[in-house]
């Protein structure tokens, strides 16, 4: 369940819907939902990509705050 919660957190942090990420990763929205519910686990490449997007979003937010 820990991974599922983190996937949802990362998705929300980058401001995307399940459908938007599903389209990006070439999966159906219900697959994205099952990852977040913990009934299925995404491949490591999906996890890495979400983490990368999250880091980029955080860096952009920090840059915006600093002006």
Beta strands, then each sheet from edge to edge (+ up, - down):
end
